Amino acid sequence: MSILKITTRTVQALSALLGVATIIGFLAKCAWMFDLFSHFRVQYLVLATLFTIIFIIIKKNHWVALSALIVMINFALIYPLYIPNTQPNDAQGPEITLLQVNTLATNTEYQKVQDLIQRTDPDIITVQEMNNAWQQGVGPVLEGYPYRDSQTYTFATGHVFGPAIFSRLPLKNIQKQHIGEIPAPIIIAQLESETPVTIMSVHPMAPEFPSWWRNRNSQLKQLEHIANNTQGEIIMAGDFNSTSWSWNFQQLLKNTNLRDSRKGFGIQSTWLAGPLSPFRIPIDHILVTENIEVQERYIEKQVGSDHRPVVIKLQLPE
C-alpha cells in the first residue's frame, strides 16, 4: 500500500472520529464521559479545518463535505463569543477592575502573583485554592485590600478549594456557604453601594470521576438557585471546572440573569496554562448580570498555576 493511501485512510479515520466526538459533546447532559467531549470545541474546529484542506488537496469530495460540516458545527458554537453584547443596560455608575485567579495550592510562585496584582491593580480579587501558605506568600501586596474573607477547605482526596475575596472597596454581609452533595465552599459579599452588587468567589468540583461530575452539576444547579435569590446585580467569578459548551453550564446561564463576560472578547482559554498546550480550554469564568457593562476582559500570563488569571474591567449601574 502506498504512502498516499495510508495517509488518506488515516486522515479519513481521524476525521470520522472527530465527527463522532463533535456529536457526543452534545450529549453532555446524559453521561460523564459525554460531557468530557463537550469541552474541546476549539480543538475540533482546528483539526476539522486542517482535514478539510487535506481532503481538498487530495480531491476527496465526500470527505471535504463531512469535514466542512464538522467545521461549521463547531464554528457555530465558538463564533457567538466574538459578537459584542449590544443589549442596552443601565451601567452609568462606578468602574471597577476585578482579578480572578486560581493560584493552585501546590504552586509556590508567590512573587509572580504579587507582581500580577501590582501590575493589574485590581479593585477586587477573587481567588481559588487559597491556603495559609498562599495567604502568607502574597500577604504584603494584600495589605491594600482590607475587606476580605477566605476559607481554606481541603477535600478528602487532598484537593484544595479555598475560595477568597479581597477588596479595597468596602464590603458588607460577607458570608460563607457550601454547595453540592459533597460540599464545596463559596464566599459571597456585597459592595457598599447604592445599587446592590453581590460578589461571589466559586469553585465547583473538577469532574474527574462520574460521582464528581454529578456533584459539580449539583453545585452549578445550586449556584443557579443562589443567583435567582440574590437581589440586585451579581458578579460571579471562579474556576467553574466547566467550559461554556457543557450542557450543565449552559443551564446556569439559561435559567438566570447571568451572562458570560467573554461575549465580544473571544474564547480566552485559561486551563492547562502552558504556552504550547494544544488542549487548553476556558474553565475560569466571570459571569455578570445584564446591567453590568463589560468594558475590557483579557487573560494574563502564567503565574505558576495550571490556570491563567483573568482580568476584567466593569462599569456598574448607578
C-alpha positions as CSV (number, residue, x, y, z in Angstrom):
1,M,0.0,0.0,0.0
2,S,1.4,3.4,-1.0
3,I,2.2,6.2,1.5
4,L,-0.6,8.3,-0.1
5,K,-3.2,5.6,0.5
6,I,-2.1,5.1,4.1
7,T,-2.1,8.8,4.8
8,T,-5.6,9.2,3.2
9,R,-7.1,6.4,5.2
10,T,-5.5,7.7,8.4
11,V,-6.9,11.2,7.8
12,Q,-10.3,9.7,6.9
13,A,-10.4,7.7,10.1
14,L,-9.4,10.7,12.2
15,S,-12.0,12.8,10.5
16,A,-14.7,10.2,11.3
17,L,-13.6,10.1,14.9
18,L,-13.7,13.9,15.0
19,G,-17.3,13.9,13.8
20,V,-18.2,11.3,16.5
21,A,-16.5,13.5,19.2
22,T,-18.4,16.6,17.9
23,I,-21.7,14.8,18.2
24,I,-21.0,13.2,21.5
25,G,-20.3,16.6,23.0
26,F,-24.0,17.5,22.5
27,L,-24.9,14.6,24.8
28,A,-23.1,16.1,27.8
29,K,-26.4,16.0,29.8
30,C,-26.5,12.2,29.6
31,A,-23.2,11.0,31.0
32,W,-19.9,11.9,32.5
33,M,-17.9,10.6,29.5
34,F,-20.0,12.5,27.0
35,D,-19.6,15.7,29.0
36,L,-15.8,15.5,28.7
37,F,-16.2,15.6,24.9
38,S,-18.1,18.9,25.1
39,H,-15.1,21.0,26.2
40,F,-12.8,20.8,23.2
41,R,-14.7,22.7,20.5
42,V,-11.7,24.8,19.6
43,Q,-9.5,21.8,19.1
44,Y,-12.3,20.1,17.0
45,L,-12.5,23.3,14.8
46,V,-8.8,23.5,14.2
47,L,-8.5,19.8,13.3
48,A,-11.6,19.8,11.1
49,T,-10.3,22.8,9.2
50,L,-6.9,21.0,8.7
51,F,-8.6,17.8,7.5
52,T,-10.9,19.8,5.1
53,I,-7.8,21.4,3.5
54,I,-6.1,18.0,3.2
55,F,-9.2,16.4,1.5
56,I,-9.4,19.4,-0.9
57,I,-5.8,18.8,-1.9
58,I,-6.3,15.0,-2.4
59,K,-9.7,15.6,-4.1
60,K,-11.8,13.5,-1.7
61,N,-15.0,15.5,-2.2
62,H,-17.3,13.5,0.1
63,W,-14.8,13.8,2.9
64,V,-14.5,17.5,2.2
65,A,-18.2,17.8,2.8
66,L,-18.0,15.8,6.0
67,S,-15.1,17.8,7.4
68,A,-16.6,21.1,6.4
69,L,-19.8,20.1,8.3
70,I,-17.7,19.5,11.4
71,V,-16.1,22.9,10.9
72,M,-19.4,24.6,10.7
73,I,-20.9,22.9,13.7
74,N,-18.0,23.8,16.0
75,F,-17.6,27.3,14.5
76,A,-21.3,28.0,15.2
77,L,-20.6,27.2,18.9
78,I,-17.5,29.4,19.1
79,Y,-18.4,32.4,17.0
80,P,-21.0,33.9,19.3
81,L,-18.2,34.6,21.8
82,Y,-16.9,37.2,19.3
83,I,-20.1,39.1,18.9
84,P,-20.3,42.1,21.2
85,N,-23.1,42.4,23.6
86,T,-25.5,45.1,22.1
87,Q,-28.2,44.9,24.7
88,P,-28.7,48.3,26.4
89,N,-28.1,48.5,30.1
90,D,-28.1,51.0,33.0
91,A,-24.3,51.0,33.5
92,Q,-23.6,54.6,34.3
93,G,-22.1,54.1,37.7
94,P,-18.5,53.5,39.0
95,E,-15.9,51.5,37.1
96,I,-14.1,48.6,38.8
97,T,-11.4,46.2,37.9
98,L,-11.6,42.6,39.1
99,L,-8.8,40.0,39.0
100,Q,-9.8,36.3,39.0
101,V,-7.1,33.8,39.7
102,N,-6.8,30.1,40.7
103,T,-3.4,30.1,42.4
104,L,-3.0,26.3,42.5
105,A,-2.4,25.3,46.1
106,T,0.8,23.5,45.4
107,N,2.2,26.4,43.4
108,T,4.9,28.4,45.3
109,E,5.5,31.2,42.7
110,Y,4.3,33.8,45.2
111,Q,6.3,36.6,43.7
112,K,4.6,36.1,40.3
113,V,1.2,36.6,41.8
114,Q,2.4,39.6,43.8
115,D,3.7,41.1,40.5
116,L,0.4,40.3,38.8
117,I,-1.6,42.1,41.5
118,Q,0.7,45.2,41.3
119,R,0.6,45.2,37.5
120,T,-3.1,44.9,37.1
121,D,-4.0,47.0,40.2
122,P,-7.5,45.4,40.7
123,D,-10.1,46.8,43.0
124,I,-11.3,43.3,43.8
125,I,-9.6,39.9,43.7
126,T,-11.4,36.6,43.6
127,V,-9.2,33.6,44.4
128,Q,-9.5,29.8,44.4
129,E,-7.1,27.3,46.1
130,M,-6.1,29.9,48.6
131,N,-4.5,28.2,51.6
132,N,-2.5,29.5,54.6
133,A,0.8,29.3,52.7
134,W,-0.6,31.5,50.0
135,Q,-2.0,34.0,52.4
136,Q,1.4,34.4,53.9
137,G,3.2,34.3,50.5
138,V,1.3,37.2,49.0
139,G,0.5,38.9,52.3
140,P,2.4,42.1,51.7
141,V,0.6,43.0,48.5
142,L,-2.8,42.2,50.0
143,E,-2.3,44.8,52.8
144,G,-4.1,47.3,50.5
145,Y,-7.2,45.1,50.4
146,P,-8.6,45.4,54.0
147,Y,-12.1,44.0,53.1
148,R,-11.6,40.2,52.8
149,D,-12.7,36.8,53.6
150,S,-11.4,33.3,52.7
151,Q,-11.9,29.7,53.7
152,T,-9.3,27.0,53.3
153,Y,-11.1,23.7,52.6
154,T,-9.2,20.5,51.7
155,F,-11.3,17.6,50.3
156,A,-10.5,14.1,51.5
157,T,-8.5,13.4,48.3
158,G,-6.2,16.4,49.0
159,H,-7.9,18.8,46.5
160,V,-8.0,22.3,47.9
161,F,-10.9,24.6,47.2
162,G,-10.0,27.7,49.3
163,P,-12.2,30.5,47.8
164,A,-11.4,34.0,48.8
165,I,-12.3,37.6,48.1
166,F,-10.0,40.6,48.7
167,S,-11.3,44.1,48.1
168,R,-10.1,47.7,48.5
169,L,-13.8,48.7,48.1
170,P,-15.9,48.4,51.3
171,L,-17.8,45.1,51.6
172,K,-20.7,44.1,53.8
173,N,-22.8,41.0,54.5
174,I,-19.8,38.7,53.9
175,Q,-20.8,35.1,54.3
176,K,-19.6,31.5,53.5
177,Q,-21.9,28.9,52.1
178,H,-21.4,25.3,51.0
179,I,-22.9,23.9,47.8
180,G,-23.2,20.4,46.5
181,E,-23.8,16.9,47.8
182,I,-20.0,16.8,48.5
183,P,-19.9,20.4,49.8
184,A,-17.6,23.0,48.4
185,P,-17.3,26.4,50.0
186,I,-18.1,29.7,48.2
187,I,-17.7,33.3,49.5
188,I,-20.4,35.8,49.0
189,A,-20.1,39.6,49.8
190,Q,-21.9,42.8,48.9
191,L,-20.3,46.0,47.8
192,E,-21.3,49.0,49.9
193,S,-23.0,50.9,47.1
194,E,-26.4,52.5,46.3
195,T,-27.2,49.7,43.8
196,P,-26.9,46.3,45.4
197,V,-23.9,44.4,43.9
198,T,-23.0,40.9,45.1
199,I,-19.6,39.4,44.5
200,M,-19.2,35.6,44.6
201,S,-16.0,33.5,44.5
202,V,-16.9,30.0,43.5
203,H,-15.0,26.7,42.8
204,P,-17.2,23.8,41.7
205,M,-15.6,20.3,41.9
206,A,-13.5,19.1,39.0
207,P,-15.4,16.3,37.1
208,E,-12.6,13.8,37.3
209,F,-14.9,10.9,38.0
210,P,-18.6,10.3,37.4
211,S,-19.5,10.9,41.0
212,W,-17.6,14.2,41.0
213,W,-19.2,15.2,37.7
214,R,-22.6,14.7,39.3
215,N,-21.5,16.7,42.3
216,R,-20.2,19.5,40.1
217,N,-23.5,19.6,38.3
218,S,-25.4,19.8,41.5
219,Q,-23.1,22.7,42.6
220,L,-23.9,24.5,39.3
221,K,-27.6,24.0,40.0
222,Q,-27.2,25.5,43.5
223,L,-25.3,28.5,42.1
224,E,-28.3,29.0,39.8
225,H,-30.6,28.9,42.9
226,I,-28.4,31.4,44.7
227,A,-28.2,33.7,41.8
228,N,-32.0,33.7,41.3
229,N,-32.5,34.5,45.0
230,T,-30.0,37.4,45.1
231,Q,-31.3,40.9,44.7
232,G,-29.5,43.4,42.6
233,E,-26.5,42.9,40.4
234,I,-24.2,39.9,40.6
235,I,-20.5,39.3,39.7
236,M,-19.9,35.5,40.0
237,A,-16.2,34.7,39.4
238,G,-14.2,31.5,39.8
239,D,-12.9,28.2,38.4
240,F,-16.1,26.5,37.3
241,N,-14.4,23.4,36.1
242,S,-16.5,23.6,33.0
243,T,-16.5,25.2,29.6
244,S,-19.5,27.2,28.4
245,W,-20.2,24.3,25.9
246,S,-21.2,21.9,28.6
247,W,-24.9,21.5,28.9
248,N,-24.9,21.9,32.7
249,F,-23.0,25.3,32.5
250,Q,-25.4,26.4,29.7
251,Q,-28.3,25.8,32.1
252,L,-26.8,28.1,34.6
253,L,-26.8,30.9,32.1
254,K,-30.2,30.0,30.6
255,N,-32.0,29.9,33.9
256,T,-30.6,33.1,35.5
257,N,-30.0,36.7,34.5
258,L,-26.2,35.9,34.3
259,R,-24.3,36.3,31.1
260,D,-20.8,35.2,30.0
261,S,-18.5,38.2,30.2
262,R,-16.4,36.8,27.3
263,K,-19.1,37.8,24.8
264,G,-17.4,40.1,22.4
265,F,-13.9,39.2,23.7
266,G,-13.4,35.6,22.3
267,I,-12.5,32.2,23.7
268,Q,-9.9,33.2,26.3
269,S,-8.8,29.8,27.4
270,T,-7.3,29.5,30.9
271,W,-6.7,25.9,32.0
272,L,-3.6,23.9,31.0
273,A,-1.8,27.2,31.2
274,G,1.5,26.2,29.5
275,P,2.2,28.4,26.4
276,L,2.1,25.5,23.9
277,S,-0.7,23.3,25.4
278,P,-2.9,22.2,22.5
279,F,-5.6,21.2,24.9
280,R,-6.1,24.5,26.7
281,I,-9.8,25.2,27.5
282,P,-11.7,28.1,29.1
283,I,-13.0,27.0,32.5
284,D,-12.3,30.1,34.6
285,H,-15.3,32.4,34.2
286,I,-16.7,35.7,35.3
287,L,-20.4,35.9,35.0
288,V,-22.3,39.2,35.3
289,T,-25.9,40.3,35.3
290,E,-27.2,42.2,32.3
291,N,-27.0,45.7,33.8
292,I,-23.2,45.5,34.3
293,E,-21.2,46.6,31.3
294,V,-18.0,44.7,30.4
295,Q,-15.5,47.2,29.1
296,E,-12.5,45.0,28.9
297,R,-11.6,41.4,29.5
298,Y,-8.3,39.6,29.0
299,I,-6.1,36.7,30.1
300,E,-2.9,37.4,32.0
301,K,0.3,35.5,31.6
302,Q,1.1,32.4,33.6
303,V,1.9,32.7,37.3
304,G,3.0,29.1,38.1
305,S,-0.5,27.8,38.3
306,D,-2.2,25.5,35.8
307,H,-4.8,28.2,35.4
308,R,-4.2,31.6,33.8
309,P,-5.6,34.7,35.6
310,V,-8.5,36.7,34.1
311,V,-8.7,40.5,34.4
312,I,-12.0,42.3,33.7
313,K,-13.0,45.9,33.8
314,L,-16.6,46.6,34.6
315,Q,-19.0,49.6,34.8
316,L,-21.7,49.2,37.4
317,P,-25.2,50.7,37.3
318,E,-25.8,53.9,39.2
